[in-house]
Amino acid sequence: MKDHMMALHQRFCKEPECRVVRKDLEAVHQDLYQALDRRGQEQMLKLADLGNELRDETSLESFLSGFKLALGIAAELAPSYSFDNDEEERACEALRQRRGE
């Protein structure tokens, strides 16, 4: 189920561009990276990786919450909806139109 939700998330959730913020982030990253020694650089990269992982998980959880909310709203708005009944009604309507009723 989580794989399916991740696929839906990738398809429907578009990451905002945030060009200015990304440019500023990259500039600060480069300045900090150059100012640190080897160990500091490794720690900074680890911190960035963990931040990215946290952001990805948070984004997926937010998508899942929205999806569950949408399903709940849909269930409340149309509790008697049935795809089979809908298809049957369409078939009956098509038959009536062919007969000229």
C-alpha positions as CSV (number, residue, x, y, z in Angstrom):
1,M,0.0,0.0,0.0
2,K,2.8,2.4,0.9
3,D,4.4,1.8,-2.6
4,H,1.1,2.6,-4.3
5,M,0.8,5.8,-2.2
6,M,4.4,6.7,-3.0
7,A,3.7,6.3,-6.8
8,L,0.5,8.5,-6.5
9,H,2.5,11.1,-4.5
10,Q,5.2,11.2,-7.2
11,R,2.6,11.5,-9.9
12,F,0.3,14.2,-8.3
13,C,2.5,16.1,-5.9
14,K,4.6,18.6,-7.7
15,E,7.4,20.2,-5.7
16,P,7.3,24.0,-5.7
17,E,10.1,25.7,-7.7
18,C,11.2,28.2,-5.0
19,R,14.0,29.3,-7.2
20,V,15.2,32.2,-5.0
21,V,15.2,30.0,-1.9
22,R,17.0,27.2,-3.7
23,K,19.6,29.6,-5.0
24,D,20.2,31.1,-1.5
25,L,20.3,27.6,0.0
26,E,23.0,26.5,-2.5
27,A,25.0,29.7,-1.9
28,V,25.0,29.2,1.9
29,H,25.8,25.5,1.4
30,Q,28.8,26.3,-0.7
31,D,30.1,29.0,1.7
32,L,29.7,26.7,4.7
33,Y,31.2,23.7,2.9
34,Q,34.3,25.7,2.0
35,A,34.7,27.1,5.6
36,L,34.6,23.6,7.2
37,D,37.3,21.0,7.6
38,R,36.8,17.5,6.2
39,R,35.0,16.2,9.3
40,G,32.7,19.3,9.3
41,Q,31.9,18.8,5.7
42,E,31.0,15.1,6.3
43,Q,28.7,16.1,9.1
44,M,27.1,18.9,7.1
45,L,26.4,16.5,4.2
46,K,24.9,14.0,6.7
47,L,22.7,16.7,8.1
48,A,21.5,17.7,4.6
49,D,20.8,14.0,3.8
50,L,18.8,13.6,7.0
51,G,16.9,16.8,6.3
52,N,16.0,15.6,2.8
53,E,14.8,12.3,4.1
54,L,12.7,14.0,6.8
55,R,11.2,16.3,4.2
56,D,10.4,13.4,1.9
57,E,8.7,11.4,4.7
58,T,6.8,14.5,5.8
59,S,5.6,15.2,2.3
60,L,4.4,11.6,1.8
61,E,2.6,11.6,5.2
62,S,0.9,14.9,4.3
63,F,-0.2,13.4,1.0
64,L,-1.5,10.3,2.7
65,S,-3.5,12.4,5.2
66,G,-5.0,14.5,2.3
67,F,-5.9,11.3,0.4
68,K,-7.6,9.8,3.5
69,L,-9.4,13.0,4.1
70,A,-10.6,13.0,0.4
71,L,-11.8,9.4,0.7
72,G,-13.7,10.2,3.9
73,I,-15.3,13.3,2.3
74,A,-16.3,11.3,-0.8
75,A,-17.8,8.5,1.3
76,E,-19.9,11.1,3.2
77,L,-21.0,12.9,0.1
78,A,-22.0,9.8,-1.8
79,P,-22.6,6.9,0.6
80,S,-24.9,5.1,-1.8
81,Y,-22.7,5.4,-4.9
82,S,-22.0,2.1,-6.6
83,F,-20.0,1.8,-9.7
84,D,-22.1,-1.3,-10.7
85,N,-25.3,0.6,-10.2
86,D,-24.0,3.5,-12.2
87,E,-22.9,1.2,-15.1
88,E,-26.3,-0.5,-15.0
89,E,-28.1,2.9,-15.2
90,R,-25.9,3.9,-18.2
91,A,-26.7,0.6,-20.0
92,C,-30.5,1.0,-19.4
93,E,-30.3,4.6,-20.6
94,A,-28.5,3.5,-23.8
95,L,-31.1,0.7,-24.3
96,R,-34.0,3.3,-23.9
97,Q,-32.4,5.6,-26.4
98,R,-32.0,2.8,-29.0
99,R,-35.7,1.9,-28.5
100,G,-36.7,5.5,-28.9
101,E,-38.3,5.8,-25.5
